[in-house]
Every structure is written in structure tokens, then in C-alpha cells.
Amino acid sequence: MKRIVADFDLCTGCETCALVCSFTRLGGFNPDRSCIDLNLFADGVFNFPEICHQCSRAVCSQVCPTGAMQVDREAGVVRVDQVSCIACGQCEEACPVDMVKVDKNLNYALKCELCQGEVPCVKACPADALGVYSR
């Protein structure tokens, strides 16, 4: 499985990754609709981008009643079939790192799917705080 990893020592909290993510996925610059959460700790002393861990035994896929959430082992990512997703929220509740979000406007779950391997958030990070890791 692949995943995006963050180095909080390098992260400046600029939110470029979140903006690029929301624009790439949904066509708008809105960090609230990004698949990356930027956590600020100790009043901004350090920042930590949180991204889906792409679990090999993904609980989100195990609880999905329609099978819309699937582990794609070939690509090394957990994917959401937007057509099959009924936006029930079970995947969102089950995710141990809170990285699945049901978008009520789109009526399906959103999560990082590594943009088919292109990872524009990693490429756009001005501090090189993000990278792709394969395990």
C-alpha cells in the first residue's frame, strides 16, 4: 500500500497542500473540502498535515454496506466508488484517523486516493514536507 507521509519539522502550515487537493478533486480552493487536514499544535508552534493512511485492512471498506469503499491492492490505495456510495457515514465513523469525510453536497464519501499516482499535493508543497511512501 502507498500513502502520503508528512514531516512536521518541515511543514510551515501554509495549507498549499490542502488547497491543491481541493482544487484537484473538486475544482475549488476550499481546505474544508480537502482530503488533507492541517492540524496546528501549541498555538501554531508546529503543524502536522494528516492524510489517509491507506490501511491494508481498511476498516472503512469493511463497514461499507454497499461495497463502495474498496482496497485496490494493485494501485496501493483505498478507493471510493462514488456511484455505489450512499453517503451513510459508516466509513467516516469507522476510520481510526478521521480521514474519510462524507460530503453532503456531493452525497458520497471523500478520502485521499493519491490522485491516480500524480499526488499534486506532494508536488506543490513549497517546504518539501510531504512525500509518498510505499510499504
N, CA and C of each residue as an Amber inpcrd file, in Angstrom:
protein
   405
   0.8430000  -1.1800000   0.0000000   0.0000000   0.0000000   0.0000000
   0.8910000   1.2470000   0.0000000   0.4030000   2.2840000  -0.6230000
   1.1150000   3.5530000  -0.6630000   0.3960000   4.5440000   0.2310000
   1.1200000   5.5510000   0.6610000   0.4900000   6.6180000   1.4270000
   1.3550000   7.8610000   1.3600000   0.7360000   8.9750000   1.6270000
   1.4620000  10.2390000   1.7050000   1.8790000  10.4080000   3.1610000
   3.1300000  10.7230000   3.3720000   3.6320000  10.9500000   4.7220000
   4.0630000  12.4050000   4.8520000   3.9980000  12.8930000   6.0750000
   4.3390000  14.2910000   6.3410000   5.4770000  14.3780000   7.3480000
   6.3240000  15.3510000   7.1390000   7.4030000  15.6550000   8.0760000
   7.0250000  16.9570000   8.7750000   6.5350000  16.8400000  10.0130000
   6.0560000  18.0370000  10.6890000   7.1700000  19.0320000  10.9940000
   8.4170000  18.5920000  10.9860000   9.5370000  19.5160000  11.1840000
   9.6770000  20.4720000  10.0070000   9.2300000  20.0470000   8.8320000
   9.3370000  20.8880000   7.6340000   8.0670000  21.6630000   7.3160000
   6.9200000  21.1970000   7.8030000   5.6420000  21.8260000   7.4670000
   5.5500000  23.2340000   8.0640000   5.2000000  24.1920000   7.2030000
   5.0600000  25.5840000   7.6400000   3.6200000  25.9600000   7.9470000
   2.6840000  25.0780000   7.6270000   1.2690000  25.3740000   7.8570000
   0.6570000  26.2640000   6.7930000   1.2660000  26.3490000   5.6330000
   0.8050000  27.2610000   4.5770000  -0.5080000  26.8340000   3.9340000
  -0.9020000  25.5800000   4.0860000  -2.1270000  24.9940000   3.5300000
  -2.1210000  24.8480000   2.0150000  -0.9640000  24.9900000   1.3910000
  -0.8990000  24.7960000  -0.0610000  -1.3700000  23.3990000  -0.4310000
  -0.9730000  22.3950000   0.3450000  -1.3730000  21.0110000   0.0640000
  -2.8950000  20.8610000   0.0860000  -3.5460000  21.4500000   1.0720000
  -5.0000000  21.3550000   1.1880000  -5.6970000  22.0960000   0.0550000
  -5.1750000  23.2400000  -0.3260000  -5.7640000  23.9980000  -1.4240000
  -5.6200000  23.2640000  -2.7470000  -4.4370000  22.7130000  -2.9940000
  -4.2050000  21.9490000  -4.2260000  -5.0930000  20.7060000  -4.2440000
  -5.2310000  20.0510000  -3.1140000  -6.0850000  18.8680000  -3.0230000
  -7.5310000  19.2040000  -3.3750000  -8.0910000  20.2220000  -2.7550000
  -9.4900000  20.5650000  -3.0250000  -9.6880000  21.0100000  -4.4670000
  -8.7220000  21.7410000  -5.0120000  -8.8400000  22.1830000  -6.3990000
  -8.7590000  20.9930000  -7.3580000  -7.8280000  20.0900000  -7.1070000
  -7.6530000  18.9200000  -7.9770000  -8.8780000  18.0210000  -7.9250000
  -9.4030000  17.7830000  -6.7360000 -10.5320000  16.8620000  -6.5640000
 -11.8600000  17.4700000  -6.9710000 -12.0710000  18.7600000  -6.5750000
 -13.4100000  19.3240000  -6.7150000 -13.4680000  20.6320000  -7.5050000
 -12.3220000  21.1280000  -7.9390000 -12.3230000  22.3210000  -8.7660000
 -12.4350000  23.6440000  -8.0250000 -12.2540000  23.6430000  -6.7160000
 -12.3270000  24.8820000  -5.9460000 -11.2870000  24.9010000  -4.8470000
 -10.8870000  26.0860000  -4.4530000  -9.8820000  26.2320000  -3.3980000
 -10.5800000  26.3470000  -2.0510000 -10.8030000  25.2110000  -1.4060000
 -11.5100000  25.1830000  -0.1320000 -10.8870000  24.1070000   0.7470000
 -10.0330000  24.4970000   1.6990000  -9.3790000  23.4950000   2.5480000
 -10.3510000  22.6410000   3.3620000 -11.5640000  23.1290000   3.5870000
 -12.5520000  22.3280000   4.3150000 -13.0300000  21.1320000   3.4930000
 -12.8390000  21.1730000   2.1760000 -13.2560000  20.0730000   1.3050000
 -12.0400000  19.3190000   0.7690000 -10.9330000  19.4700000   1.4480000
  -9.6980000  18.7900000   1.0810000  -9.6430000  17.4230000   1.7440000
  -8.8420000  16.5380000   1.1930000  -8.6090000  15.2220000   1.8060000
  -7.3820000  15.2530000   2.7000000  -6.8990000  16.4630000   2.9910000
  -5.7790000  16.6650000   3.9090000  -6.2650000  17.5910000   5.0130000
  -6.0430000  17.2000000   6.2470000  -6.3620000  18.0690000   7.3850000
  -5.0580000  18.6120000   7.9410000  -5.0050000  19.9040000   8.1200000
  -3.8130000  20.5050000   8.7000000  -4.0930000  20.7870000  10.1660000
  -3.3940000  20.0750000  11.0250000  -3.5590000  20.2340000  12.4690000
  -2.4810000  21.1730000  12.9900000  -2.9130000  22.1880000  13.7110000
  -1.9860000  23.1390000  14.3220000  -1.8870000  22.8250000  15.8060000
  -0.6790000  22.7130000  16.2990000  -0.4660000  22.3750000  17.6980000
   0.3120000  23.4850000  18.3980000   0.0750000  23.6120000  19.6890000
   0.7890000  24.5700000  20.5470000   0.7430000  25.9740000  19.9460000
  -0.4880000  26.4180000  19.6480000  -0.6990000  27.7550000  19.1010000
   0.1650000  28.0530000  17.8810000   0.2120000  27.0950000  16.9640000
   0.9250000  27.2990000  15.7110000   2.4210000  27.0620000  15.7650000
   2.9120000  26.5520000  16.8920000   4.3520000  26.2910000  17.0050000
   4.7590000  25.1990000  16.0100000   3.9160000  24.1820000  15.8440000
   4.1830000  23.2160000  14.7890000   2.8730000  22.7630000  14.1590000
   2.9860000  22.3390000  12.9190000   1.8410000  21.9520000  12.0980000
   2.0270000  20.5000000  11.6850000   0.9140000  19.8170000  11.5080000
   1.0100000  18.4370000  11.0590000  -0.1130000  18.1210000  10.0890000
   0.2280000  17.9160000   8.8110000  -0.7930000  17.5010000   7.8530000
  -1.1790000  16.0490000   8.1020000  -2.4580000  15.7780000   8.1890000
  -2.9610000  14.4190000   8.3840000  -3.6160000  13.9650000   7.0890000
  -3.2080000  12.7870000   6.6140000  -3.6800000  12.2550000   5.3550000
  -4.0430000  10.7930000   5.5620000  -4.9620000  10.2750000   4.7660000
  -5.3800000   8.8760000   4.8550000  -4.1690000   7.9560000   4.8750000
  -4.1930000   6.9720000   5.7480000  -3.0860000   6.0320000   5.8920000
  -3.1410000   4.8910000   4.8830000  -4.1920000   4.8200000   4.0700000
  -4.3470000   3.7600000   3.0660000  -4.1360000   2.3880000   3.7040000
  -4.9000000   2.1220000   4.7340000  -4.7660000   0.8900000   5.5080000
  -4.9370000  -0.3580000   4.6360000  -4.0850000  -1.3230000   4.8080000
  -4.1940000  -2.5580000   4.0240000  -5.4190000  -3.3750000   4.4470000
  -5.8100000  -3.2660000   5.6960000  -7.0560000  -3.8720000   6.1850000
  -7.9760000  -2.7320000   6.6060000  -8.4100000  -1.9710000   5.6290000
  -9.1670000  -0.7350000   5.8620000 -10.5300000  -1.0000000   6.5040000
 -10.6970000  -0.4910000   7.7070000 -11.9570000  -0.6430000   8.4190000
 -13.0750000   0.0520000   7.6480000 -12.7580000   1.1700000   7.0010000
 -13.7710000   1.8910000   6.2360000 -14.3890000   1.0000000   5.1630000
 -13.5730000   0.1820000   4.5170000 -14.1080000  -0.7100000   3.4780000
 -14.8690000  -1.8820000   4.0920000 -14.4710000  -2.2980000   5.2820000
 -15.1310000  -3.4260000   5.9370000 -16.5380000  -3.0880000   6.3960000
 -16.7820000  -1.8290000   6.7670000 -18.1040000  -1.4550000   7.2710000
 -19.0310000  -0.9160000   6.1900000 -18.5220000  -0.7040000   4.9940000
 -19.3360000  -0.1270000   3.9170000 -20.4300000  -1.1030000   3.4960000
 -21.7110000  -0.7250000   3.6400000 -22.8010000  -1.6620000   3.3360000
 -23.0030000  -1.9120000   1.8410000 -22.4790000  -1.0470000   0.9860000
 -22.6820000  -1.2150000  -0.4570000 -21.4290000  -1.6930000  -1.1850000
 -20.3040000  -1.7660000  -0.4830000 -19.0520000  -2.1450000  -1.1230000
 -18.4310000  -1.0090000  -1.9260000 -18.8880000   0.2010000  -1.6840000
 -18.3590000   1.3600000  -2.4170000 -16.9200000   1.6780000  -2.0290000
 -16.5360000   1.3310000  -0.8320000 -15.1750000   1.5840000  -0.3490000
 -14.3870000   0.2890000  -0.5270000 -13.3730000   0.3240000  -1.3880000
 -12.6310000  -0.8800000  -1.7230000 -11.1240000  -0.6620000  -1.6440000
 -10.4030000  -1.6780000  -1.1910000  -8.9460000  -1.6530000  -1.1890000
  -8.4790000  -2.1010000  -2.5720000  -7.7870000  -1.2130000  -3.2800000
  -7.2130000  -1.5130000  -4.5910000  -5.7450000  -1.8540000  -4.3590000
  -5.4570000  -3.1220000  -4.1820000  -4.0960000  -3.5480000  -3.8440000
  -3.1120000  -3.2870000  -4.9850000  -3.5700000  -3.3710000  -6.2150000
  -2.6850000  -3.1320000  -7.3540000  -2.1710000  -1.6870000  -7.3610000
  -3.0660000  -0.7420000  -7.0930000  -2.6810000   0.6710000  -7.0520000
  -2.1430000   1.0650000  -5.6800000  -2.4080000   0.2460000  -4.6600000
  -1.9370000   0.5400000  -3.3100000  -2.7280000   1.6310000  -2.6300000
  -4.0490000   1.6520000  -2.8560000  -4.8780000   2.7340000  -2.3330000
  -6.2830000   2.2160000  -2.0180000  -6.9530000   2.9010000  -1.0880000
  -8.3560000   2.6120000  -0.7920000  -9.1840000   3.6140000  -1.5990000
 -10.1150000   3.1080000  -2.4090000 -10.9070000   3.9510000  -3.3040000
 -12.3810000   3.9680000  -2.9170000 -13.0570000   5.0350000  -3.3450000
 -14.4960000   5.1740000  -3.1450000 -15.1720000   5.1470000  -4.5170000
 -16.1120000   4.2330000  -4.6970000 -16.9400000   4.2270000  -5.9030000
 -18.0840000   5.2070000  -5.6490000 -17.9930000   6.3700000  -6.2520000
 -18.9490000   7.4480000  -5.9900000 -20.3790000   7.0670000  -6.3700000
 -20.5420000   6.2170000  -7.3580000 -21.8710000   5.8020000  -7.7970000
 -22.5160000   4.8700000  -6.7650000 -21.7180000   3.9550000  -6.2100000
 -22.2470000   2.9910000  -5.2370000 -22.4080000   3.5660000  -3.8400000
 -21.6670000   4.6310000  -3.5260000 -21.7050000   5.2150000  -2.1790000
 -23.0700000   5.8390000  -1.9050000 -23.6400000   5.5220000  -0.7430000
 -24.9410000   6.0670000  -0.3550000 -24.8000000   7.1350000   0.7320000
 -23.5920000   7.5400000   1.0180000 -23.3030000   8.6000000   1.9970000
 -23.8920000   8.3030000   3.3720000 -23.8340000   7.0440000   3.7750000
 -24.3990000   6.6550000   5.0700000 -23.5310000   7.0980000   6.2460000
 -22.2360000   7.2990000   5.9970000 -21.3440000   7.7800000   7.0360000
 -20.6870000   6.7070000   7.8740000 -20.9600000   5.4330000   7.6020000
 -20.3500000   4.3740000   8.4050000 -18.8300000   4.3590000   8.2470000
 -18.3510000   4.6300000   7.0440000 -16.9030000   4.6690000   6.8050000
 -16.2700000   5.8240000   7.5770000 -16.9530000   6.9540000   7.5980000
 -16.4660000   8.1310000   8.3140000 -16.3410000   7.8440000   9.8030000
 -17.3340000   7.1790000  10.3680000 -17.3140000   6.8350000  11.7930000
 -16.2520000   5.7920000  12.1130000 -16.0130000   4.8740000  11.1930000
 -15.0900000   3.7640000  11.4470000 -13.6230000   4.1320000  11.2600000
 -13.3290000   5.1610000  10.4830000 -11.9370000   5.4970000  10.1800000
 -11.1870000   5.8610000  11.4630000 -10.1140000   5.1300000  11.7790000
  -9.3930000   5.3820000  13.0280000  -8.5980000   6.6870000  13.0240000
  -8.3750000   7.2820000  11.8590000  -7.6210000   8.5350000  11.7930000
  -8.4740000   9.6940000  11.2740000  -9.7880000   9.5060000  11.2360000
 -10.7410000  10.5520000  10.8290000 -10.4220000  11.1600000   9.4640000
 -10.0600000  10.3320000   8.4960000  -9.6920000  10.8680000   7.1870000
 -10.6910000  10.5220000   6.0820000 -11.8380000  10.0070000   6.4450000
 -12.9260000   9.8240000   5.4930000 -14.0000000  10.8260000   5.8680000
 -14.4640000  11.5860000   4.8780000 -15.4830000  12.6010000   5.1330000
 -16.6200000  12.4180000   4.1440000 -17.8420000  12.3630000   4.6430000
 -18.9920000  12.3100000   3.7560000 -19.3500000  13.7460000   3.3970000
 -19.3060000  14.0350000   2.1130000 -19.6480000  15.3730000   1.6200000
 -21.1410000  15.3870000   1.3010000 -21.8960000  16.1180000   2.0840000
 -23.3550000  16.1430000   1.9350000 -23.7790000  16.8350000   0.6380000
 -22.9440000  17.7210000   0.0930000 -23.2690000  18.3650000  -1.1810000
 -23.0850000  17.3940000  -2.3450000 -22.0530000  16.5820000  -2.2880000
 -21.7860000  15.6210000  -3.3500000 -22.5270000  14.3020000  -3.1370000
 -22.8960000  14.0320000  -1.8900000 -23.6160000  12.8260000  -1.4930000
 -22.7850000  11.5520000  -1.6680000 -21.5010000  11.6580000  -1.3640000
 -20.6340000  10.4920000  -1.3000000 -19.4330000  10.8070000  -0.4200000
 -18.7090000   9.7580000  -0.0430000 -17.5530000   9.9020000   0.8420000
 -16.3440000  10.3880000   0.0510000 -15.5640000  11.2350000   0.6920000
 -14.3070000  11.7200000   0.1240000 -13.1610000  11.2250000   0.9930000
 -12.0910000  10.8220000   0.3520000 -10.8590000  10.4440000   1.0370000
  -9.7330000  10.5270000   0.0350000  -8.5240000  10.5800000   0.5150000
  -7.3670000  10.6220000  -0.3700000  -7.2760000   9.3130000  -1.1430000
  -7.1420000   9.4340000  -2.4550000  -6.9490000   8.2680000  -3.3140000
  -5.6510000   8.4110000  -4.1000000  -4.7700000   9.2770000  -3.6370000
  -3.4580000   9.5190000  -4.2300000  -3.5390000  10.0210000  -5.6700000
  -4.6880000  10.5610000  -6.0660000  -4.8640000  11.1750000  -7.4000000
  -4.2680000  10.3200000  -8.5130000  -4.5740000   9.0420000  -8.5010000
  -4.0860000   8.1000000  -9.5050000  -2.5650000   8.1410000  -9.6430000
  -1.8850000   8.3980000  -8.5300000  -0.4300000   8.3770000  -8.5060000
   0.2390000   9.6970000  -8.8280000  -0.5330000  10.7100000  -9.1810000
   0.0470000  12.0100000  -9.5480000   0.4380000  12.8410000  -8.3290000
  -0.2300000  12.6770000  -7.2280000  -0.0430000  13.3730000  -5.9480000
   0.3490000  14.8600000  -6.0820000  -0.5460000  15.6830000  -6.6100000
  -0.2420000  17.1070000  -6.7840000   0.0370000  17.8340000  -5.4700000
  -0.5160000  17.3630000  -4.3650000  -0.2600000  17.9980000  -3.0710000
   1.2130000  17.8730000  -2.6960000   1.7920000  16.7080000  -2.9690000
   3.2100000  16.4730000  -2.6740000   4.0730000  17.3600000  -3.5560000
   3.7290000  17.4240000  -4.8320000   4.4970000  18.2260000  -5.7820000
   4.4150000  19.7180000  -5.4730000   3.2810000  20.1710000  -4.9370000
   3.0740000  21.5990000  -4.6970000   3.6260000  22.0940000  -3.3700000
   3.9690000  21.1960000  -2.4580000   4.4350000  21.6220000  -1.1270000
   5.7410000  22.4050000  -1.2500000   5.7150000  23.6900000  -0.8950000
   6.9130000  24.5110000  -1.0470000   8.0260000  24.1470000  -0.0610000
   7.6950000  23.4480000   1.0150000   8.7070000  23.0940000   2.0340000
   9.1620000  21.6410000   1.9060000   8.6700000  20.9300000   0.9000000
   9.0010000  19.5090000   0.7350000   8.6750000  18.6930000   1.9930000
   7.5730000  19.0550000   2.6370000   7.1760000  18.3720000   3.8740000
   6.3850000  17.1040000   3.6030000   5.9610000  16.8670000   2.3620000
   5.1680000  15.6930000   2.0270000   5.9360000  14.7860000   1.0810000
   5.7000000  13.4900000   1.2040000   6.3140000  12.5240000   0.3110000
   5.4420000  11.2920000   0.2130000   5.6860000  10.4800000  -0.7910000
   4.9340000   9.2300000  -0.9670000   5.7890000   8.0850000  -0.4500000
   5.1680000   7.2420000   0.3310000   5.8430000   6.1130000   0.9580000
   5.1230000   4.8440000   0.5350000   5.8350000   3.8430000   0.1190000
   5.2560000   2.5340000  -0.2060000   5.6870000   1.5420000   0.8540000
   4.7420000   0.7610000   1.3390000   5.0840000  -0.2500000   2.3300000
   4.7300000  -1.5980000   1.8500000
